[in-house]
Amino acid sequence: MEPLGDSEIRASFVNCSKGEARRMSLPRELDGLPWADLDFLGWRDPGAPDRGYLVTERAGELVGVTLRVPQSGPRALTKTTMCSLCLTTHGGSGVSLLAARKVGASGRDGNTVGAYMCADLACSLYVRGKKTPLMAMRYKESLSAEERMDRLRGNLDDFLDKVLREG
């Protein structure tokens, strides 16, 4: 992924108002991010732990979506869960259900699309072996790193297709 600036990131969001995009907390030190290792820029809002954000390039354009963690009961710390994007397994709260409001009238009516994702949204780094889960391990796969990155991008595209599909 190419490095992005504040204004590019804020302008990319498709499922929130311009005012919401203007007020969101962006990741600190954008210049220090490992851009070459990112398939998407994902972060959680440190001031609002129930919010997350994801920005990626699709068909030559930046697309950003806001994510929310639905209210749920306590999670078992011994349970292992798999991210639906990168297929990394995490123990405890390392995977969260994140829901994105759909675009258009459907989203204004309250319709969302959810997926279980790495809670820290660092899927790109897990797939490349640059980061390892704290309490679980990646399953040994016969796929190459490039094939795992392609799978991640495909799973992300499938999720975004559902968010961007009106109706």
Phi, psi and omega in degrees: 000142178281147178301142181241152175256171181308309185293323178296316181297310183297324181286345186279345189287130185252347185239029174210167180284163177297325178295317177297318179296323180292327183271348185293150177277124178269161177299146177283152175053060178303326181295335183269002181286150179279068188307320182297337181261008184254129170272335175207156174265117179231140178205157174255147180280115181296335179274346180217085188299347178273005181244142175219165182218148181219130179229132179213169176261132177225123178052042176080003179237149176280136177231124177242142176229142174272145182234148176231148173265114179297152177295133179212171179282182180295148180257147178287129181288342181267354181281139176254134182230150182251137175289134180281349178269306186254352180063029173275137177264142180228148172271162174058235185260028181286346175236136179233148169284119179243130183246135178248133175293136178291158179281161173074203184299324180300316178292322178295335176279358177099007180282138182228166173235130182242156176206148174277120183230160173306128185300330180269000180055034180257033183308317182302321181285325177294317181297324182273357181076015179277345179217144179239146178297149183291312189245006180218177181232157172287141173291144178289124182240156177271355179285147175285168178300320179296320178293323177293322177294320177297318179297316178302312181298321178296316178295321177295317178300318178300316179297313182293326176304317180292322179292320185276346180286121179284146177101000000 
